[in-house]
Every structure is written in structure tokens, then in C-alpha cells.
Amino acid sequence: MTTEPGHVTPRSTRPRPTMRDVAALAGVGVKTVSRVVNGEPNVSSATAAKVRAAAARLDFEPDLHAGNLRRRDGRTRTLGLVVSSVANPFAGQVHRGIERVAAAHGYAVLAVSVEDDPDAEVRAVTELARRRVDGFVVTPVRDDQSYLAVHVDRGTPVVCVDREPTGLEADRVVSSHVDGARAAVRHLVAHGHRRVAFLGDVESVQTARLRRDGYAAAMAAAGLDVDPRLVVPGLPDEASATAAVHRLLALPDPPTAIFSARNTVTLGVVRALQQAGREREIACVGFDDVEAGDLVVPGLTAVVQDTDGLGRRAAELLFARLDGDAGPCRRVVVPTSLVARGSGEIRGPAR
């Protein structure tokens, strides 16, 4: 057989197997197959095994949308996840923790990244609701989450992760942002630094404000005045952080240490110090770990969040609600830890 140039021979196809096909191969009724597929009771283990074997042999995949119409509990076995920005590795790590718990419950996770756009947060939830997800895990970006109340009132559980919700009573799982920032600054002060700069995320982000609060509290506790020229909030990305560090280094009395309050900001700090040849002179502690933080010289000292723990606890709270927990809303705080690798242990100048 020859094929003319430019002509594509269609591949042979076979119809997608149905429950009726599985029932015929297993020697049972279609209703029995439906019960096994949907996890319903009143099917013997031997019969269920026979149905699963037939389904595997036929490469049968159930139609979840059709199954939802017949399933007694009306669930879709899906969760909706709204993350702030998929560009940030933090979001992916939290996502992974959620998926591990969801998979153990036989659920799939539908994730949407809103790229830190407040309006996109509402659109994402609306689209996920149209897909009849059984619950939401949301990283709040907007300054008001009251729009989620309609879903809670309908019985769809909502858990917020990483940031606290505003205008909504809901379960939330957050890191100890203030305590983590305090620990970072205390560490730098303990190594002899008095002029400690703060470089932070945009102030509209809740966690940025909390980490700045922790910085200010630690400086006050150490009896140190904060030079306003050393406080640089509102840095949206690595490039802006790099430029900010170069401005700080040009001051007549530059900082001897830097606390960078976000992983993308930390990358900009490291780049600027390397460009200036000052990475072994000026100490740095970052909030959030960065990829290959142990490979730069000196290694990056960081306040590390338990991202897997954040995702796992958020998913566990959500499934507890799906299982009927009607208790008061919970606030779970996941501790941070300070990992010393060298950059935060550079000694400050003698007083």
C-alpha cells in the first residue's frame, strides 16, 4: 500500500468502552458496574474484583460527569485550588502537599493561578464553581473574601492557605510570618549587625506587612533604631530588588546586613551583592528558601516555610469538613525554621 505525498492515513480507532461492555465481560448487570465504579456498598468483594478486572482489560474510564448525576452524594471528587502565582515555586510546593492528601482520598485537584490579580481571584472561583468542585482551597489575593460566603452557605467548604481571609469566617492555614521575620533579624543582630535593611514585597500582600512587622519588632526588642532609608517595601520582582540593593550600597553609611522578605526579592539581593563583589561582606537572611540556595557562595541563610505542611493541613481541614465536621472555624499556624548556610553568619563590624 502506498500513500500519496501529503496524505495522512487515518489511524484505526475503536469505540470507547462503556459500562455495558464491562458488564458483559464481567457477567454482571450494568447497575453492579455502576455501584463498583462509584464506590457504593452492597457489592461483594469477589464481584467487585471481577468488575475491576474487566474494566482494566477494556481500558475502561468512567465518565465522571455522568457519574455525578447518579452518585448519591452528588460529589464530583474534585477540589478547586486558587494559587497566587504559579511563577513562584512556593505555590507549586503547597499545591503538591494538597495533591498528596487529595489523591489518598481519590480526588483530583483543579488548580488556577491568578498571577496576583485580585479580580482574577473571583473569576477563578467562579469558573471552578461551574465545574462543581466539592471544596475550595484559596490563597487570598484580594483584600476581601466575602464573595466566598455564597459558596459556604451552599455547603461547599472553603479553606484559605498562606494568607488570612478578610470578610469571611473560614478555616485557614498560615505560616508564622511575624515570628519567622523576628528570628531572621535576631540572628543578624546576634552576629553583630546594627544597620539591618529590610527589603519587602508589595504592601498590598498581607504576608509582606506581617514580615515587616516582625522586622520592626525585632529591631525594637534589640534596642536598635530603624533608619527609614534602609526600609524598602513594594518590590514586585527580582530586578527591582537588585536595583534597590545597589541604591542601599551607595549610601554614605550602607547596611551591614539585609533581611529580604520574599524569595524573589532574595534572588535580587544575592545578584546585587555578587555584582558589587560584597557577598562575603554583607550578611543576608531571606524569608522563604530559594532553589539552589545551598549552592551559592556563601550559602543562603533562610527562614524556611513548611510548604508541604501548609498544603497537607489545608487539605486535611477541607476533607474533615467534607466528612461532616461542623465545628468552629480553625486557624492552624505552621512554624517556620531558620536554616543557617553562611550568608546570615557573616560577622558585623566591631562597635
N, C-alpha and C positions, 0 to 999 in steps of 0.2 A: 504494500500500500504506500502510495506517495502522497505528499502533502504539498499543495501549491504554495509558493512563497507568499508570506503574509497571511496565510490561512491558519487558523487555530482550530485544531480538532477538539471538540468538547470532550471533557472527561466524563466517563460513565458515572452516574450517580444512582443512589438508591434512596427510597423514601425514608424519612426519619422514623425510627421505630416508635410505636405508640404503646400505651398501656395494654391495649387489646393484644398486641403482638407478644408482650411479656407474659400476659395471662395465658395465651395459647401455648407458649413454650413451657411455662411452669405447670400447666394443667390445673389452673385455678381460675376463679372468676375475676373480672375487671375490678370489682369492688375490693377484693382482697389485695390486689396490687396497689390500689389507691391507699388502702389503710397502711400498707408497709411503707410506701413512698412518703406518706405524711406523718409517719411515726405514731399512728393511732394504736390503741390497745386491741385486745381480743383477737390476736393472730398468734398462733403457736410459733415457737422458735424454729421448728422444723420447716413449717410453711414459709415463714419469713426468709429463712436461708435459701429455700428453693426459689423464691421470687427474686432475691438479690442476685443469685447465680444466673438466672435467666436474663435479668436486666444487664448484668455485666457482659454476658455473652453477646447481647444485641447492641452493646454500647448505648443503652437507653439513658436519656437525660430527661428528667421530668420537666414539664412546662410549669415553672413556678407561678406565673401569673394566673394560669388556670387553676392551679392547686390552691391558690389563696382564696378563690371563690368558694371552695368546698371545705377548706380546713376549718375545724370547729372554732379555733381561737382567732381566726381571721388574720393571723400574722403572716408577714412576708419573709421572716427570717433574715432581715437586713437591718443594719444600723446606718444612720446618716452621720458623717463626720465632717465638721467645718473647721478647717485649719487656717491660721492667719496668713501664712505664705509658704508654699511648697519649696521656695528657693532657700529657705532656712533649714539646715539639717535637723534642727531641734524638732520641727513639725513632723518630719519623717520618722524620727525616733519615737515620738509619742504615738504616732499612727501605728507603728509596729507593735508597741505594747498593747494597744487596743485590739489589734487584729489577732494577737495570740489568744486573748480571752474569748473574742468573738468566735474564732474557729473552734475552740473547745466546746462552745455551745451550739455549733452547727450554723453559725450566722456568717453572712458576708458583710463587708464594710464598704459603703459608697462614700468616697471622700471627695470634697470640693475645697480647693484653695481659693481664698478671696483676695489674696495679694494685698492685705492690709487696707482694703477698701470697705469703709463702713456700710455703704449701700449694697455692696456685693454680698455682705453677710446675710441680709434679709432675702435677697434673691436666691442665694444658695439654699437657705432653709425652705423657701417656698418650693423650689424645684425638688428637693428631697422629699418634702411632704407629699407632693404629687405622685411620687413613686411609692408612697405608703410605707415608708420606713417605720420600724417599730419603736424607734427611740433616736434621740439626738445627742451627740457629744459635740459641744461647741467651744471653740476658743474665741471669746468675745473680742471683737474689734471695735464695734460701735460703743458709744458711751451710754447706751440704753438698750436693755434686752427685754423690755416689757412686751415687745411684739411676740415673744415666745409663749406668753401666757395662754393664748388661744389653744396652742398645742397641748400644754399641760392640762388645761381644762377638759380637753377631749380624751385625756388618759394616756397621752404619749409622753413618756418620761424624758426629761432633759437633764443632762449633766454638763456643767461648764468645767473646762480644764485649762490650767495655766493662769487664767485671769478670772477675777471675781465678776459675777453678773451684777448689773445695776438695774433696778426696777423690776426684779424678778426673784422670787423665792425658789431656789433650786439647789440641788446638790452641786458642790464644787470641789475640785481637787487642785491645789496650788502648791508651789514650792515656797520655802521660807525665804522670800526675797530680801526682806529687811535684815534678817539675821545673817544671810549669806553675804550681803554687802558689808555689814559690820565686821564680819570675820575677815574679809579681804583687807579692809582698812586697818584693823587691829594688827594684822600680820605685817603690813608695811610699816606701821608705827613701831612695832616691836623690833624691826630691823633698822631702826634709827632714822626713819624719814619723818620730816615735819611739813614739808611742802608736797602734799599729795594732791594731784589733779584728779578731777572726775570728768570722764567722757561718757555721755549717755545717749540713749535712743531718743526719738521724738517724744515730747512730753505728753502727747495725747495717749500714748501707750501706758496703761496702768502700771505695768511692771517697771517701766522706766522711772516713774515717780517713786515707787517703793524703794528701788535700789538707790536713788538719790537720797531719800530719807535715811536709809541705812548708812550711807556715806557721811551725811551731816551728823548723825547721832554718834558715830564712832569718833569723828574728829572732835566733837564737843566733849565726849567722855574722856578723851586723851588730853583735854585742856588746850587744844590747838585751834587757832583762828583759821577760818576758811577764807582764802584770798579769792574774791569773786572772779578774778582773771583766770583762775585755774579750774573753774566750773564751766564745762562746755556741754550743755544738753542739746537735743534736737539734731543729732547726727543720724541721717537716714541710711547711710551706707559706708562701705569701706573707704571710698575715695574722700568723702567729706571728713572722715576720721583722720586720714593721713594728712590732709591739709591742716586740720586743727592742731595736730601734734607739732607740725613744723612751725606754726604760729606760736605755740607754747615754748618751743625750744629757742625762739628768737627773743623772748622776754629778757630783760636785764637780770632777773632772778627766776630762772625757769624752774619747773618742778623737778624734784629728785625721784619722784615715783608717780605712777599713773594707775588709777583704778578705772578700767574700761568695763562698762556695764552691759555690754551685749557682744555676742560672738563676732558679728560682722564689724563692730567697732574695734574689737580687739585685733582683728586682722589688719585694719588700717593703722593701728598703733604700732604693731610689730613691723609693718612695712616702713613706716616713717622712721622708726628708731634705727632700722637697718640702713636706710638711705643716708641717715645722718651719721652713721658709724657710732651710735650711742647705745646700742642694745646691751652692752656689758656695763654701762654706767648708770642707766636709769631703770629703776625697778618697775615691774608691771605685773598686776594681777587682773585677770579677766573674769567676768561673770559669764558662765557657760563655757564649756570646753570647745575647742576648735579642732578640726581634722588635722592630724599630724602635729598637734601641739607639743608632742614629746620629741619631735624630730628637729625643730628649730633650735638654734643655739643663741642664748641659753634656752632650755626647755621652758614652756609656758606654764607658769603657776596659775591655776584657775579654780574658781568656785564652780563645782560641777553639780548640775541638777540630775536627779534620778529620773531620766526621761521615760525609761521603761516602767518605772514605778508609777509615774503620773498617768500614763496611758492605761496601765493594768488596773489601778484603783478606780479610774473613771469608768472603765468598762464594767468592773465588778459592781459598782454602785448602780449602774444602769440595769444590769441583769437582776440585781436584787429588787429593783422597782418592777421590772417585768414579771418577776416571780411573786409579786403581791405585797412587797414591803410598802406600807403606807405610813411609816413613821415620820418624824420631823426631818426637815432637810439637814443634810450633813455637810460639814466643812472639814475636809481632810487636808492636812498640811504635810507635805513630803519634805523631809530635811535635805539640805544641801551639804556638800562636803568640800573642804579645801584640799586640793592636790598640789603639793609643792614640787616643782620641777627645776627651779633655778632662777627664773626671771623675777620672782617675788622675794628672793632671798639675797638679792644684791644689797649690800650694806649702804645705808645713808651716810652723808658726810658727818664728821665729828662735830658736835655742837661747840 
